[in-house]
């Protein structure tokens, strides 16, 4: 089994200048503006929502996340040598994009996430590529089911949204069951489509993003074009900025990088805003609000590179408002209860309402006459053919 962080990820992170935290906020302007965040923040900033970040761990002491992180289970225990301190780079980075609240007067400095008033649940299910136990973690069967276990744990801990900026090449039955369990508990799952776009022209699927019910996210550039590394496949639902994305790192550092991981975290933040405003909204309707409000370049429709378009937080909340009166399943007297199997009783025989004997006789006689006529025609043809053969067989008289 191979579980890998999706930015191809850490080699594509570049250290930003951390000396001027207000410069960090300025570096986020383009990304946040592109997803329509100001309009969304007029309605909610995500208060009351718990977003589980299943990743390499989150630094709860980072000044832009302090007070917003609940440290949960570490499903990688035993992979690293004893007393190895986890790096928590990728996980901190993703968490800051979801729910960073900045620091300083009025929180104006540092990283601000899409849902800055949301809470983060850190669930460690991967190691950084350069952690000493990385190879053991990927080869040891003990860690085969960590993603499924992490999803179930997050659900039991009360998560409203689960961010999965991780991927692997195949899904297990446990993975599928865990996703189905989360959806049945009204939890929204958002996952990265993958970073294999440069090598694969399309059709490469990553999991859990490609599992039914999971919102699969691609990455776009600042001009809303698919990033060259972003995987293309039919599971992609929508996209978000994924190039030159600035975020927080452990130890009050700041990083900039690219990948579908970052795009996924931004979409998870928008999902958190929807759940904050409409806490009972089902995952299916949250996905519909996100996809139906996405902004696609003019003249384009759905495509496997960017899905229905780029996420827009303000438009997504407006779309969610229109969906609040609906359910993902039909209701009413004639609706089938989805918890009950369809009836398997044998169908009743069709009753003959009226038998018109005169028309039956008429059509029957016409059929018989047609057969007789056809037979007579065949007989005439046979007689004529025989006569022709006799003439051909008689010797001609020379003159």
KADA-V450406 format. One line per field, one symbol per residue. ss: DSSP state (2 for helix, 1 for strand, 0 for the rest). Layout:
# KADA-V450406
ss->???
This chain:
# KADA-V450406
ss->000110002222011000002222222222222200222220000000011111100000000000001111110000000000000022222222222011102220111100000011111100000000022222202220022222222222000011110111000022222222222200011111000000000000001000000011111100000100000000011111100011111000111110022222222222222222200000222222222220100000001000100100222222222220000000000000000000000000000000002222222222222222222222222222222222222000000
